């Protein structure tokens, strides 16, 4: 019985993490892959340069093939030359067929084998451009002078395969500036809204490098809600060992009310194990890696609808403390089922600490 309860909690958590509300964006043959860029050519030229800012999380994009198709005819473009392919962007020269016209650039085509247990292999690059076209246009030396295609947008086949904002990597320049602006820190802490779970552990997203998410946050909740959010901890000078979070009381704007520190917990560091006993966990983080920490705030049903200000402290062995100031404004409305009927709110995380049915 105890194992069944634990398994159900895990299944519910996984289901909530997979839930998304994004629409299907395109359809096509499986071999073209699940991701593409749309570009537009408005200048008549035998060779066009396109710059695609894809910010890819895969580690070796130059080892994966690229296919370009004419959007109006559906025909594949054969004269294509990869110039510079890296994780931040791709520079590609190709010979357009329809002008003006749009083109689809599929940058993660794959081959799939098997039905019930499929094996997917990303296709390696293949040179298809004719030597005559390459020589005529002196592609490898003159590409910077070619007319440029207009980048329109990136698309994914469906919501399941979508690269969210949490999967678009920060550029090297953005990271360099971020570290320079925080040169006195041995680690950084980013607030991340529950609607967009942290998905990368070896990169930080573009979002973090461009937003003030390291300086605290404000949010709105309902009466009786179990509010969950994330912190992304990112060591930049050394490994961070024995991560700890210390919570303060959240004091109400009336000067009297409060949400006690005991109403906050970090699920990564403490909780209830399979036999109903309290447990703690040691979390160590390697330099250059991101550790998501999920935090829950138990908003009671008898709370006054006010703004509550508090602070949490993140630290570890032999490092400085990082303070996160935050404000939770409780609206004058009562939420249904603590938020459990809306999986994106992740209120069900508290089920991990449930002692329901722990005895026979």
N, C-alpha and C positions, 0 to 999 in steps of 0.2 A: 504493500500500500504506500509506504514511504517513497519507494523508488518511482511508483507511478505518478505521485504528486510532483516529484522533482522533474520527471520527464515532461509532464504537461506544462510546467513552468517554462522549460527550455523551448518547447515547441511554440508556445505563445509568443515568447520573446523573438524567436526567429521569424515568425510570421509578421510581427509588427515591423521588423527591420526591413522586410522585403516590400512593404506596402508603399505605393507611390501613386500620385494622381496625374502623372504626365501622360499626354496623349500619344498614340502611335503617330510617327512622323513620316515614315516612308516604307515602301515595300519593294521587294526585288528578289533576285536569286540569292540563295544562301552563299554561293561562292564569292559574291561581291563583298561580303562582310556586313557588319552591323553598323558601320560608321562611315560617314562621307562628308565632304565639304561641297558647298554650292558656290560656284564662281561664275562670273559673267564677262564675256568678251565683247567689246564694242568697237575695236579698232581692227581693220583688215591688215593682217600681217601673217607671214609664213611661220613665224615663231613668236610665241607669247610666254611671258614669265608670270607665274602665279606664286604668291606668298601666302601660305596657310598657317595661321597662328593656332595650332591645335592643342598645344600644352599637354602633351600625352603623358600618362602615368606609366606606360610600358617602358621598360628599361632600354630596349634596343630597337628603336623604330627603323633604323637604317637597314635592318635585317628583314624587313617585311615589305612585300611588294606594294605597288601603287597602280591603280587602274583608273583611267579617265574615259568617261562616256559623254557623247553629245546628247544633251537632254532632249532635243527635238527629234532626233532620228533614232536614238537608242543605240547608235553604233559606237564601238570602241575606238578610241584614238590610239593609233599604233606608234606614231612618232612622238615619243615622250622621253625626256631626259631628266633624271633626278640630279639636281645640282647640290643641294645642301639639305640633308635630312637629319634632324635631331629631335630631342624631346620637346623643345619649345616651339619649333616651327619647321615647315618644309618649303623649300624653294624648288620649283619644278618648271621646266620649259616644255611646251607641247605645240603641236601644229593644229590650230583650230579648223573645223570644217564648216560650221555655221556661224556667220557674223552678220549682225549681232546675234548672240545666242548664249544660252547658259550651258554649263558643263558640271557633271558630277565627278568628284574626285574621291574614289573609294580607297581609303588608306590602311585598312586592316582586312584584306580579303583572306579567306581561309578555305581549307579543304576539310570536309567532315566525312568520317568513316564510321560505320556502325549505326544501329537504329536505337536500341534500348539503352546502350551504354556507349554513346558516340565519342569518338576521339577527334578533336579539332586540332588542325595544324595550320598555322599562319604561313601563307605562301611566301617564299623567298623572292627577292627581286630578280626580274628578267629584263635584259636589254632588248627592246623591240624596235627602236628607232633605226631607220636606214642610215647607212654611212653617207649616202648622197645628201640627205637632209641635214645631217650633222655638219658636214663639210661646207655645204652651201651657206649655212647661216653662222658658221664658226661658233656653234652653241657654247662650247665649254669656255671660250675666252670672251665672247661678246654678250653673254646673257644679261649683264647688268644694263645694257643699252636697249633691250627689247621692250616693246609696249607691255604694259602690265594688265593682267586681268583683275577685275574687281572682286574681292572676297565678299560674299554675302553672309553666309552663316554655316555652322556645323549642324549636322543632323544625326540622329540615331534611329535605328529601325523601329524601336518600340520603347516603352517605359522601362522594361526590365534591363535593356542594354544601354540605356541612356548614361552618358557621362555627366554627372551633376556638377554643380559648382565646387563640390568637395573633392572632385577628381580632376580638376584642371590645375596643373602644377604651377607654382610660382616660378618666375624666371630667375636665372642666376643673378641678374642685376637687382631684382626686387629683394632677393634674400640677402645680398650683400648690403643693401641699404638698411634693411631691417636690423641686421646684426650690428651695423655701424651705429644706428640710432640707439641701440641697447648694449653698447660695448661693455658696460659695467656688470652685465648680467651673465650668470653661468647657465641659466635656463630661462625659457620664456613660457608663459601660460596664456593660452587663448580661450576665450569664452566661445562656445558654439551652441547655437540654438538647437533644440531637440528635433525640429523639423528636418534638419539636414545632418544626419549622423556622420561622424568622422569615418572616412573610408580608407585613407592612406596612412601608412605608418612609416614609410621611408621618405616621404615628401610632405611639404606643407602646401596647402592650396593657395592659389592666387588670391583668393578672398582674404585670407589672413594677412598677406603681405600688403594689402591695399586698404584695409579697414582698421579702425581703432579697437579691435576686439580684445586687445591685451590690457585695456584700461578700465575694465569693469563693464557693467551692463545694467539695463533696466528692463523690466518685463511686467506684463499684466497676467493675473490669474483670477480664477473664480473661487468663491467660498466652497470649501470642501474638496478642492482639487488636489491631486497628488502631482506636484510639478516636478518635472525632470529636466535636467540640462547637462551639458558636457563641458569639460575642460580638456584642452589639448596641451599636454606638457611636453616641451621640446628642449632637451639639453643641447647646448651649443658649445660648451667648453670642455666638458668632461661627462662621464657617465653619472647619472643621478641615481643614488642608492637609497633605499628605504624611504620612499615617498610618503609624506604625511600631509593630511589636511586638517586644519583646526578651524572649527566654525564658531562664530560669535552669535549671540542673540540678535534677532532682527527687531529693532525698536520702532514702534508705531509713531506716526506723525502727531498723535495726540499726547505724546510724552508718557503715556501709561501702558498702553498695550504692547505686546511683543509676541514674536514667534520664537520659542526657545531654541537654543542651539541643538537640543536633543531631538528636534523635529527634522534635522538635516542629517543625511548619511551619504557616504560614498560607497557605492556597491562594489567597486574594485578593491576596496581596502578592508571592508568589514561586512558582517551580515550574519545570517543564520545558515548553518550547514544542513546536511540531509537528515540528521537526527534531531533537529530542533535546537541545537546548542549554538551559542554565540561563537563566532570565529573572526580572526583577523588574518590578513594576507600581507606579505611583503612584496612590494612592487619596486623593481629596479628598471631603469630606462637607459638604453645605450645612447651615447652621444650621436646626434643627427637623426634620431628616430622620434616618432610621435607616439605618445601613450594617451589614448582616450580614457578619461575618467568620468563615469556617469554619476551624477549627484541627484538625490531626491529630496524634495521639501514637502513635508506633510502639512498641508493647509487645513486647519480644523474647521468644523462646521459652525462653531460658536465664535468665530473671529469677527472683529469689527472691520468693515470695508475701509481700509486706510492704506497709506503707503508705509512700507516697512523697510528700513535701511539696515544693512548688516555688512559683515566683512568675513571673508574666509582667507586663511593663510596656507599657502603651499610651501613646503620645505622638504628637506632630505638631510642625509648625513653630510656634515661639513660643507654646507652651502648656505647662501643667504636665504631670507624669507621673501616670498612673493605674495603681495596683498591684492586681493580682488574685492573692490567695493561694489556692492550691487543693491538695487532697490526693487522690491516686489510690491506692486500695487494690487491690492485685492479689490476687485470690483463688487458692486452690490448686487450680485446674482449668484445663485447656487447651481453648481454643475451637476449633471447627471452621472451617476455611477463613478464619481471621482475622476472622470475622464477616460474610463476604460473602454467605452464604446467608440473612441476615436484613437485607433492604434498609433497614429503619428505622434501623439502626445507622450507615449512611452510611460504612462502612469502604471502600467502593469509590471514594470520593473520591481515594484515593491512586493510582488508575489514571490520573488526570489527569497524574501525573508519571511514568508508566511510559515506559521506553525500549525496551520489548519490540518487536521487529520494526522498529527504526528503520533498520537496514541491510538491503540486499536479500538 
